[in-house]
Amino acid sequence: MIQPKYINHFKALETPFYFYDLELLRETLQAVKAESSKYGYHVHYALKANNDEAVVKTIANAGFGADCVSGNEVKYVNDIGIPGKMIAFAGVGKTDKEIKEALEIGIFSFNCESIPEIEAINELAGEFGKVAPVAIRINPNVDAKTHKYITTGLSDNKFGINHWDFDKVGRALKSLPNIKLTGIHFHVGSQITDISVFEKLSLKVNKIQDWFSNNGFELEHINLGGGLGIDYKNPQENMIPDFSRYFKAVHDNIILKPNQQLHFELGRSLVAQCGHLVTKVIFLKKGVEKQFLIVDAGMNDLIRPSLYQALHEISSLTSNKQEEKYDVVGPICESADVFRKDIMLPAVDRGDLIAIHSAGAYCQVMASTYNMRNLIKSFNSDELSR
Ligand SMILES: *Cc1c(COP(=O)(O)O)cnc(C)c1O
């Protein structure tokens, strides 16, 4: 999964660290481009999944737009080279400062989640003498069938505007001179592996479009958000998600108006498989019925297993001895600091390296210094091959 030429370099590096395989990332980006361009769809990268500079530069160079959820993200991707016109800005709580910065840059759309937010953007845009492009984030009440912390499209979530508020929103939009409704936006959740969710979403979008046309709004774009899942169980067999099936599922169900553009905001599916957390075995500890493999990475470096009960594949990088059963745990003073329980791995010793796979999305970005540990660093395949 990680090419041996890189593993040789790992031995000289201080652990733990994230390793990003930019070769795989480029292949993944090419696959997305090939499949989305079949239908003329636009893909933004959801920066919150991974903001590593080399990763983001690779994505920017491949010509993707960005989807941001904070003012700092907007500035960061813009500085890296993604033009304002390709940046969408989402989030339920945009501050005045963030709105002003985005107005200055001149972004593609403010994806708005409430009437007070639309009013605030209208006012600030007025101060700038600008008309702000606004897309309404709609809560389509589609069940993403994923973990409860990453489901966002149901009516009891804090996200989006519900259909019973459309009339009120429509009136607000018509009364505010410094905003222009350019589109409607959806994002129903993350790590969605059931493609029928996207079919259902597309059909819902068709109905919602009707409301907007019937009420005199012409929408330049529809934004379906992200959420396409990846294979955490068998990363080896599914390094690149099935983008062909994903875009086709949407294409076969969505009805676009003439000249209307369709946008996507993919995060996890672009970057998850190119990342690995490399960590060293500190101690082996034998319990009564368990063997604990204590590594130098902890839940502060990779929190998904503790936060979402996520299961990441783990492999040994330096041992090929006969397999034994382990609980792989970190050094943090929390019982939740467990990466995997009862997994089979080649017998390892103190000093052996192991890798936690599919760790390119929502992993390094959530790292902290809890227990006063160092903030985890990253290396990438380009710099190690130099
Ligand atoms: C997080 C997020 C995304 C990306 O989700 P993935 O599951 O990583 O594809 C897209 N759009 C919005 C608004 C988001 O908040």
The ligand as a Gaussian input file, in Angstrom:
#p B3LYP/6-31G(d) Opt

LIG

0 1
 C      -17.544000      18.936000       4.875000
 C      -18.276000      19.494000       3.738000
 C      -18.093000      18.962000       2.464000
 C      -17.197000      17.780000       2.172000
 O      -17.691000      16.577000       2.670000
 P      -16.967000      15.204000       2.333000
 O      -17.781000      14.196000       3.030000
 O      -15.585000      15.290000       2.886000
 O      -16.978000      15.021000       0.858000
 C      -18.768000      19.555000       1.425000
 N      -19.591000      20.602000       1.618000
 C      -19.795000      21.141000       2.842000
 C      -20.699000      22.296000       2.991000
 C      -19.143000      20.603000       3.942000
 O      -19.360000      21.118000       5.143000

